[in-house]
Amino acid sequence: MNRRNMLIGAGATAALGGGATWLTLSGMGSSQDYAASIAPLRAPLPDPAQPRDLIRYATLAPNGHNTQPWKFRVGEKQIDILPDLSRRTPVVDPDDHHIFVSLGCAAENLALASAARGRPGGVRFDPADGGAVTFEFGIGPAAGSALFDAIPKRQSTRALYDGRAVSATDLDLLVKSAAVPGVDLALLTDRPRMDRLRDMVMAGNSAQMADAAFVRELKSWLRFNPRQALRTGDGLYSVASGNPALPDWLGPRAFDWLSTAQSENDAYAKQIRSSAGIAVFVGASEDPAHWVAVGQACQRFALQATALGLKHAFINQPVEVARLRPDLAALVDLPGRRPDIVMRFGYGPTLPWSPRRSPTSVINA
């Protein structure tokens, strides 16, 4: 459930000169056209909702590098969410951990949306069916919720927050919302532990940025302007992280010139300092079933945060770099366990939405 802040903002514009401004305004599509194109994907869910509508809401879930590694199979009494292994990121996610967490996030959206339209049901993992996550429809009264209402509003906001603390009442709501069997949640709101986690994020980022294979994989999922993001419907849209749009040919070069381990470490340090807290999710076991449960828990947390007016972003380097996991597990008093997801949260701005593929493109015929 990763993110990269490609630091090609004001510094890049200055470095590239006035020509960069002209380039960002020509041939790349406009931000207005981009917003209008993706707005239907975040439109309110109709009532009654058809499976295609529910799947649209499911695809608004967070996922690693915004690869959207899922396919949906519609049955008479269920919808199966299958891992799309053609969208693997084997360098950053060699055991497909992030894929199954992403499926859990999508399944939680699907369950909340279906319940809100009068078809509550349950989620189960089926390892015999290619690692499918199955939502089985039931019958019951419509059960809307603040979490359901937050689905089209949630975004991973990779920006500075304002540093305000979250009240004890709201922290309690966040913890309760994420209560999923088989998943532990540790909240860090004290500065000493947040600073220790910051150091792990920076160590993980330094290791990743020194890995040429990691950088190649990351760059393959970066989208540098509105037209490119709309063309692919996936990937890490740099404008959604507060960066300026750049032409296809210039974006990768600007990344190479300006995105260094040190510049990213400086950005992560500021972002963590601006956050109200950090949530660490830890599954009871290291297997796809528990990774799916982690996805459900962290998505419920993210939706509750959104409902409370909070923003969030993933800082998963300490779980992606294996040698850092024992230190993170010790920090959250769960020694011997594998931490799964790290998410910072706080009060911050709304940024442009990341792209999504259409429901038609992710439904198996």
C-alpha positions in Angstrom: 0.0 0.0 0.0 2.7 2.3 -1.0 3.1 5.8 -2.2 6.0 7.9 -3.4 6.4 11.6 -3.0 8.2 12.5 -6.2 9.9 15.7 -5.1 9.6 17.7 -8.3 7.6 20.6 -7.0 8.8 24.2 -6.7 12.5 23.0 -6.8 11.9 21.3 -10.1 10.2 24.3 -11.6 13.1 26.5 -10.6 15.7 24.0 -11.9 14.0 23.6 -15.2 13.4 27.3 -15.8 10.4 29.1 -17.3 10.2 26.5 -20.1 8.9 24.0 -17.5 5.8 26.2 -17.0 5.0 26.2 -20.7 5.5 22.5 -20.9 3.1 21.8 -18.1 0.4 23.8 -19.8 0.7 22.2 -23.3 0.0 18.7 -24.6 -0.6 17.0 -21.2 -4.3 17.5 -20.7 -5.8 19.9 -18.1 -6.5 19.3 -14.5 -10.2 20.4 -15.1 -10.6 17.7 -17.8 -9.0 15.2 -15.6 -11.3 16.0 -12.7 -14.4 15.8 -14.9 -13.3 12.5 -16.4 -12.8 10.7 -13.1 -15.8 12.3 -11.3 -18.3 9.6 -12.4 -16.2 6.9 -10.6 -16.8 8.7 -7.4 -20.5 9.6 -8.0 -23.0 8.5 -5.2 -24.0 4.9 -5.3 -27.5 4.5 -7.0 -30.3 2.9 -5.1 -30.9 0.1 -6.0 -27.3 -0.7 -6.8 -26.3 -3.3 -9.4 -23.2 -5.4 -9.1 -21.3 -3.1 -11.4 -22.1 -0.1 -9.1 -20.9 -2.0 -6.1 -17.7 -3.0 -7.9 -17.1 0.7 -8.7 -17.2 1.5 -5.0 -14.9 -1.5 -4.3 -12.3 -0.1 -6.7 -12.0 3.1 -4.8 -10.0 1.2 -2.2 -6.3 1.9 -1.6 -3.7 -0.4 -3.1 0.0 -0.7 -3.6 1.4 1.7 -6.2 -2.2 2.1 -7.4 -1.7 -1.0 -9.5 -5.3 -2.0 -8.8 -4.4 -5.7 -8.7 -7.9 -7.2 -8.8 -10.4 -8.8 -11.0 -14.1 -9.2 -10.1 -16.2 -12.2 -10.9 -20.0 -11.7 -10.5 -22.1 -14.7 -9.5 -25.8 -15.1 -8.7 -25.2 -14.9 -4.9 -21.7 -13.5 -4.6 -19.0 -11.4 -6.0 -15.4 -12.8 -6.0 -12.4 -10.5 -5.9 -9.5 -12.3 -7.6 -5.8 -11.3 -7.4 -4.6 -10.0 -10.8 -1.0 -11.2 -10.7 -0.3 -9.5 -14.0 -0.1 -6.3 -11.8 2.4 -7.6 -9.4 5.2 -5.4 -8.1 7.7 -8.2 -7.3 10.6 -5.9 -6.1 8.7 -4.0 -3.4 6.2 -6.9 -2.8 7.9 -10.2 -3.5 5.4 -12.4 -1.6 2.3 -10.5 -2.9 1.5 -9.3 0.6 0.3 -5.9 -0.6 -1.9 -7.5 -3.2 -3.9 -9.4 -0.6 -4.1 -6.4 1.7 -5.5 -4.5 -1.3 -8.1 -7.2 -1.9 -9.1 -6.9 1.7 -9.5 -3.1 1.4 -11.7 -3.6 -1.7 -13.8 -6.3 0.0 -14.5 -4.0 2.9 -15.7 -1.3 0.5 -17.9 -3.9 -1.3 -19.4 -5.1 2.0 -20.2 -1.6 3.2 -21.7 -0.6 -0.1 -23.8 -3.7 -0.4 -25.1 -3.4 3.2 -26.1 0.2 2.5 -28.2 -0.9 -0.4 -30.1 -3.6 1.5 -27.9 -6.6 0.7 -25.7 -7.2 3.7 -23.3 -10.2 3.6 -20.0 -11.6 4.7 -16.5 -11.8 3.4 -14.4 -15.0 3.3 -11.1 -16.0 1.9 -10.8 -19.0 -0.4 -7.2 -20.2 -0.9 -8.5 -23.0 -3.2 -9.9 -20.5 -5.7 -6.7 -18.8 -6.6 -6.7 -16.7 -3.4 -10.2 -15.2 -4.1 -11.9 -13.0 -1.6 -15.6 -13.7 -1.7 -18.5 -11.5 -0.7 -21.7 -13.4 -0.3 -24.9 -11.5 -0.6 -27.6 -11.7 2.1 -30.9 -10.1 2.6 -31.7 -7.4 5.1 -32.6 -3.7 5.7 -30.4 -1.1 4.2 -27.7 -0.2 6.7 -25.9 3.0 5.8 -23.0 4.2 7.9 -20.5 7.0 8.2 -17.9 4.5 6.8 -20.0 3.9 3.7 -20.5 7.6 3.2 -16.8 8.1 3.4 -15.9 5.7 0.6 -16.0 8.2 -2.4 -14.3 10.9 -0.2 -11.3 8.8 1.1 -7.9 9.5 -0.4 -4.3 8.8 0.5 -3.2 12.3 1.1 0.6 12.6 0.6 1.0 16.1 2.0 2.0 18.0 5.1 -0.8 18.0 7.8 -1.3 20.8 10.3 0.1 19.1 13.4 -3.1 19.3 15.4 -3.8 16.5 17.9 -6.8 14.2 17.6 -9.1 14.0 20.5 -9.2 11.0 22.8 -12.8 10.4 21.7 -12.0 10.3 18.1 -8.9 8.1 18.7 -11.2 5.7 20.4 -13.6 5.7 17.4 -10.7 5.0 15.1 -9.6 2.0 17.2 -13.1 0.6 17.5 -13.7 1.0 13.7 -10.7 -1.1 12.9 -11.6 -4.0 15.2 -11.3 -7.0 12.9 -10.6 -10.6 14.3 -7.0 -11.6 13.7 -5.6 -8.1 13.5 -3.9 -6.0 16.1 -3.7 -2.2 15.9 -1.1 -0.1 17.6 -1.6 3.7 17.7 1.5 5.9 18.1 0.7 9.5 19.2 3.6 10.2 21.4 6.6 12.0 19.8 9.4 9.7 21.0 7.8 6.6 19.4 6.8 8.5 16.3 10.4 9.8 16.0 11.7 6.2 16.2 9.3 5.1 13.5 10.4 8.1 11.4 13.9 6.9 11.6 12.8 3.4 10.3 10.9 5.0 7.4 14.0 7.0 6.5 16.2 3.9 6.8 13.8 1.9 4.6 13.6 4.7 2.1 17.3 4.9 1.8 17.6 1.2 1.2 14.9 1.2 -1.4 16.3 4.2 -3.3 19.7 2.5 -3.4 18.1 -0.5 -5.2 18.1 0.1 -8.9 15.5 -2.6 -9.5 13.2 -0.9 -6.9 13.6 2.5 -8.6 12.9 1.0 -12.1 9.7 -0.7 -10.8 8.5 2.5 -9.0 9.1 4.6 -12.1 7.1 2.2 -14.3 4.0 3.1 -12.2 4.5 6.9 -12.0 2.1 9.0 -14.0 3.4 12.5 -14.6 0.4 14.4 -16.1 -3.4 14.3 -16.5 -3.4 12.7 -19.9 -1.0 10.0 -19.0 -3.0 9.2 -15.8 -6.3 9.0 -17.8 -4.7 6.9 -20.5 -3.6 4.2 -18.1 -6.2 4.6 -15.4 -3.7 3.5 -12.8 -0.4 4.3 -11.2 0.9 7.0 -8.9 -0.3 10.3 -10.3 2.3 12.9 -9.3 -0.2 15.8 -9.3 -2.2 13.9 -6.6 0.9 14.3 -4.4 1.0 18.1 -4.9 3.6 18.1 -7.7 3.3 19.9 -11.0 2.4 18.0 -14.2 5.3 17.2 -16.5 5.4 15.8 -20.1 5.8 12.0 -20.4 9.4 12.4 -21.7 10.4 14.8 -19.0 8.8 13.2 -15.9 11.2 10.2 -15.6 14.2 12.5 -16.2 13.1 14.9 -13.6 12.6 12.0 -11.2 16.2 10.9 -11.8 17.6 14.4 -11.4 15.6 15.5 -8.3 14.2 12.6 -6.4 17.0 11.4 -4.1 17.1 9.4 -0.9 18.0 12.5 1.0 15.3 14.7 -0.5 12.7 12.0 0.2 13.9 11.5 3.7 13.6 15.2 4.4 10.1 15.1 3.1 9.1 12.1 5.1 10.5 13.6 8.3 8.4 16.8 7.8 5.3 14.8 7.0 5.6 12.6 10.0 6.3 15.6 12.2 3.1 17.3 10.9 1.0 14.2 11.6 -1.2 13.6 14.6 -0.3 10.0 14.9 0.7 6.7 13.2 -1.3 3.5 13.0 0.5 0.1 12.7 -1.6 -2.9 11.7 -0.3 -6.4 12.5 -2.0 -9.6 11.4 -2.0 -12.7 13.7 -0.2 -14.8 11.1 1.9 -14.3 7.9 -0.5 -15.7 5.3 -2.9 -14.3 2.7 -6.0 -14.9 4.8 -4.7 -12.6 7.5 -3.3 -10.1 5.0 -6.9 -9.8 3.7 -8.1 -9.2 7.2 -5.4 -6.5 7.7 -6.8 -4.8 4.5 -10.3 -4.8 5.9 -9.1 -3.3 9.2 -6.9 -0.6 7.7 -9.7 0.3 5.3 -12.2 0.7 8.1 -9.7 2.9 9.9 -9.1 5.0 6.8 -12.8 5.4 6.2 -13.5 6.3 9.9 -10.6 8.8 9.7 -12.2 10.3 6.6 -15.6 10.6 8.3 -13.9 12.5 11.2 -12.3 15.0 8.8 -8.9 13.4 9.0 -6.4 12.6 6.2 -4.1 9.6 6.0 -1.2 8.3 3.9 0.8 5.0 3.9 4.5 5.0 5.0 5.2 1.3 4.6 9.0 1.3 4.2 9.5 -0.4 7.6 7.4 -3.4 6.5 8.7 -3.5 3.0 12.3 -3.7 4.0 12.4 -7.0 5.8 15.3 -6.3 8.1 13.4 -3.4 9.7 10.3 -5.5 10.6 11.7 -6.8 14.0 12.4 -3.3 15.2 9.0 -2.1 14.2 7.4 -5.1 15.9 9.3 -4.3 19.1 8.3 -0.7 18.9 4.6 -1.6 18.9 5.1 -4.3 21.7 4.4 -7.2 19.4 7.8 -8.9 19.2 8.1 -11.9 16.9 5.2 -10.7 14.7 5.3 -9.3 11.1 3.9 -5.8 10.9 1.7 -5.3 7.8 0.7 -1.7 7.3 1.9 1.7 8.6 -0.4 4.7 8.1 0.1 8.3 9.3 -3.0 10.4 10.0 -3.9 14.0 10.8 -5.7 17.1 9.6 -4.6 18.2 6.1 -5.7 19.4 2.7 -7.6 17.6 0.0 -5.5 16.9 -3.1 -6.5 15.7 -6.6 -7.9 12.1 -6.8 -5.8 9.3 -8.1 -7.0 7.6 -11.2 -9.0 4.4 -11.3 -9.9 1.9 -14.1 -13.5 1.6 -15.0 -15.6 -1.2 -13.5 -15.9 -2.8 -17.0 -12.2 -3.2 -17.3 -11.9 -5.1 -14.0 -14.9 -7.5 -14.3 -14.2 -10.9 -15.7 -16.4 -11.8 -18.6 
